[in-house]
Amino acid sequence: QVQLVESEGGLVQAGGSLRLSCAASGRIFRIDTMGWYRQAPGKQRELVATITSGGGTNYADSVKGRFTISRDNAKNTVYLQMNNLKPEDTAVYYCNADIIGFLTRRSPYWGQGTQVTVSS
C-alpha cells in the first residue's frame, strides 16, 4: 500500500513563510513527477508546482518567484517552500506523485490535504 503523508499546514500572516513536506511510503519501485496542488473554497483544484525525478520544475504563474518546489529522492519526499504568502494563497494543499510500485503500474497518488490560511 502506497501512502503520501503531508506535514501540517498552518495559519500565517500575509508576507510570511511556510514550508510543506510530503513523504511517500510503501512498496515503491520508482517515483516520477511529484507536485503540489491546491483547492480554495468554491474553486476547482489547481496546480501549484511540479518537479520531475530529474529536478525539472514547473510553476503556476500566480506563485512564480514566491514558491519553490524541491524533492529528496532518497527520502521519497517533496517540499514546497512558500514565501511572501498572500491571502489568496489560502487553500487546502495536496501533494501528488506518480508512483510505480513493485507489483503495480504507474499510478497517481494523493496526500490527505493540509490547510494553509493566510491572514491579511
N, C-alpha and C positions, 0 to 999 in steps of 0.2 A: 504494500500500500504506500503510495507516494503522497506526501503532505507538504504543503507550503505553510509555514508559520510566520506571521508578521509580528514585528515589535509593536508596542503600544504607540498610538499617536499622541495627541495632546492638545492643550489649549495654549496658544501663543499670541502675543500682541503683534500687530502689524509691524513689519520691519524686522521681526525676529527670525530665528532659525530653528529648524527641526531636522532630525535625521531618522529615517525609517530603515529598517532592515527586514529581510525576508529570507528564511532558511528553508531549503528543500531537504527532505529526508525520505528514507525508504530504499527500495531496491532500484536504484538509479544506475543506468548504464552511462547515459550522457545527457547533459542539459544543453540545449541550443539557445535560442533567444530568450532572454528574460526581460521583464518590463514592469512598469507601473501604470496603472490606470486609476481614474477617479470618477466618482459619481456624486454630484451635488443634488440636493433635494429638488425634485421636479425636473431633473435633467437626465439625459442619457449618459451612460458611461463613456468616458473619453480617454484617449491615450495621453499619457503624460510623457513617458520616455521609454525607450527600449535599448538594449545592449546585446550584441551578438556574443558568441563564445570567443570570438577573436578581439572583442573590445570595441567594435564599431557601434556608435551611438546615434540615436535619433530622438529629437525633442519636439514637443508641441511648441508652436510659436509663442504661446502665452507664458511659457516657463523658460524659454531660452535665455541664458545669461544669469538665471537665478537658481535653477535646479541643476544638480549633477548626479547622473546615474553611474554606478560602478558595480563591480562584482568581484568576488573572490572565488575562483573556480575550485580551489582546494576545499573550501568550506561550503560549496553549493549555495552561496549566499549572494543576494543582490541588495544594494543600498540605494537610497535616494536622499541626497543632501539637499535640503530646501532652505535657501537664504532669501532675505528680503521678502518675506511672506506677505501676501496681501489678503484682505477679507475674501476676495473672490477665489482664493485657493481653498477655502473651506469646502470639505467634501469627505466622503469615505474613500480611502485609498486602498486599492487592491494590487497585490503583486500577481504576476503571471509568468509562467515558464513553460516552454515546450520541452517535454521530457521523454526520453526513450528509456523504458525500463528493461530489465533483463529478460522479462517474458512478455513485454507489452510493446506495441508500436508507439511511435511518436505521437504524443497527445498533449493538449494544453491543460495545465493545472492552474487553479486559482487559490490565492490565500483567502483568509476569512474576512478580510477587510478591517481597516482601522480608521477611526475618526480623527480628522485633523480640523481644528477650529481656529480661525484667525480672527481676533477681535480688532476692531478699529479704534 
